[in-house]
Amino acid sequence: MAKLTREEVIFVATTSRLFAGLDLSGLDLSRCNLSRCNFQTANLSNCNLSRSNLRGCILDQANLEKADISRSNLSVAEMKGANLKNADLRGSNLSGAASTSQQTTSRIIGANLQSADLRDADLRKSVLVRVKFDYADLRGANFAGANMTRVSLMGSRYDVAAFDEAINV
């Protein structure tokens, strides 16, 4: 199957909203309204999703490695088991997003979440290695049991955030 173009993605986003399992790697989807789309197991590596609306998307098991998701709205998105290795999420809104379930954990390695809004985000048991949370709003976020190796929290707001049993905080 041929890869979709930007125009085709925009069309599908207004109709079926179903991108599960598709290879969308490398596409420029910046400034797109992709809210409530299903990207479960999709390959979004190296995509430009900057300034896009991804509110309420299903990104479970999606590959977002090296994706530019900066200044995007990912509020209440489902990201269970998503691969965010070296993704750029600077200034994005991830408030209320969930990245864990009883079966899967997300791996966020080397990602940049500077100045991101992660209020009430569920990052329980996630693997967070070399992640920059500098100046991020982490109020109410749940990091219980997360592996936080070499995480930077400089200038972040994390009052009321839960770090119970988190490793390497």
N, C-alpha and C positions, 0 to 999 in steps of 0.2 A: 504494500500500500504506500502510495506517495505521501510525503509529509504535507501537512496543511500549510497554507499561506496565512499571513496575518489577517487578510480579508475573510478567509474561510473560518478562522477561529472566531472572529468578531460575529459572523453570522450564526455559528453554532452556539455562541454564548447567549444569543437572544432567542434561540429556539430550544433545542434539547438540553443544552448545558452539559452534555456528556462528552468528556475527554478521557475517560478511564482507560489506562493502558496505552495511550497513544504516545508517539515520539514527537514532541514539540521542541526538542533541543535546539538551542541557538536562535530561536525566533525572537524578533523584536515585538513584544506585546506591551510596550510601555504605554501608559495612559489609557489602558483598556478597561472597560467595565466587564469584569469576569465574575461578578458576585454570584454566589450560590452555585457555581459550576462544580462538577465532579471531576477532579484530576487524580483520583485514586490510582496508584501505581504508574502514573504518567511520567515520562522523562521530560523534565523541564530544565535540564542542566544547561548552563550557559545562556539561559533566556534572559532577555531584558524585560523585566516586569515592573520597572521603576514607575512610581506614581500611578499604579494600577489599583483598581478596586477589586480585592479578593475577599471581601467580607462574606463570611459564612461558607467559604469553599471547603470542599473535602479534598485534602491533600495527603490522605493516609497512604503511607508507603511510596509517596512520590519522590522522585530524584530531582532535587533542586540544587545540586552541587554547582558551585560557582555562578549561581543565578544572581542577577542584580534585582533585588526586591526592595530597594531603598525608597523611602517616603511613600510606601504603599499601605493600603488598609487591609489588614488580615484579621480584623477583629472577629471574634467567635468562629474562627476557622478551625477545622479539625486537621491536625497534622501528626497523627499517630504513626510512628515509625518512619517519618519523613527524613530524608537525607539532606541536611542543610550545610554540608561541609563546604567551607570557604564561601558561603553565601553572604551577600551584602544586604543587611536589613536595616541600615542606618536610618533613623527617623521614622520607622514604620510603626503602625498601630497594630499591636498584637493583643490588645486587651480582651480578656475572656477566651483567648485561643487555648485549645487543648492539644497537647502533644503526647499524651500517654494514655494507655489503657492497661488492663490487667495482662494482656498478651504481648504488647509491643512497647518499646521505648524509642524515643527519637535520638538521633545522633547529630549533635550540632557541634561541629569541630571547626575551629578557626573562623567562625562567623563573626561579622561585625554588626552588633546590635546597639551601637552608640546612639543615644538620645531616643531610643525606641520606647514606645508605650506598651508595657507588658503588664499593666494592672490586671490582677486576678487571673493571669495566665496559669495554666496547669502544666508545669514542667516536671512533675514527679517522676523520679527514677530515670530522668533523661541523662544522656552522656553529653556533658557540656565541657569541652576541652578547648582551651585557648580562645574562649569567647569573650569579646569586648562588650560589656554591659555599661560602659562609661556613660554617665549622665542619663541613664535610662530610668524610667519610672517603673519600679518593680513592686509598688505597693500592692499588697494582697496576693502577690504571685506565690505559687506553691512549688518549692524546690525540694520537697521532702524526698530523701533517699537519692538525690541526683549526684552524679559524679561531676564535681566542679573543679577539675584540675586546671591550674593556671588561668583561672577566670579573673578578669579585671572588672571591679565594681566602682572605680573611682568616680566620685561625685554622684553616684546613683542614689535614688530614694527607694529604700527597701524597708521602711517601717511597716509593720504588720505582715511582712512576707514570711513564709514558713520555710525554714532551713533544717527542719528536724531530720536527723540522721543523714544529712548531706555529707558527702565525702570531699575533703580537700578545700573547704570553704576558707 
